């Protein structure tokens, strides 16, 4: 069965690798905005700091629930988000490449098996 050009175009689009840098930046900016907004809302709603955001100090050096913490949280949110976005794209591309190679090798072996049976 020969696939149509439309099917080939769609398959090429589905199996295209993700851009690691673009996904890292997108996830980094989202994480930075989220952590900054959560810190800001926590500051405005509960200035005494009873909300457990203070526990992030254990993981993010320099972070605190303060006005400076909004900036520090944005920085750390971007750094952590970028790392995980880049790693997610890298892992997806690697798994997809290994899977496609396995499918291609199995198809080639199946085609060779039929050829060798006729010799």
URQUI-V827978 format. One record per backbone hydrogen bond with DSSP energy under -0.5 kcal/mol. NH is the residue of the N-H (numbers start at 0). CO is the residue of the C=O. Records with the same first field share a line. If there is no record, write none. Layout:
BEGIN
NH: CO + CO
END
This chain:
BEGIN
2: 0
7: 3
8: 4
9: 5
10: 6
11: 7
12: 8
13: 9
14: 10
15: 12
19: 17
22: 18
23: 19
24: 20
25: 21
26: 22
27: 23
28: 24
29: 25
30: 26
31: 27
32: 28
33: 29
34: 30
35: 31
36: 32
37: 33
38: 34
39: 35
40: 36
41: 37
42: 38
43: 39
44: 40
45: 41
48: 45
52: 50
53: 50
54: 51
55: 52
56: 53
57: 54
58: 55
59: 55
60: 58
62: 59
65: 63
69: 65
70: 66
71: 67
72: 68
73: 69
74: 70
75: 71
76: 72
77: 73
78: 74
79: 75
80: 76
81: 77
82: 78
83: 79
84: 80
85: 81
86: 82
87: 83
88: 84
89: 85
90: 86
91: 87
92: 88
93: 89
94: 90
95: 91
96: 92
97: 93
98: 94
99: 95
100: 96
101: 97
102: 98
103: 99
104: 100
105: 101
106: 102
107: 103
108: 104
109: 105
110: 106
111: 107
112: 108
113: 109
114: 110
115: 111
116: 112
117: 113 + 114
118: 115
END
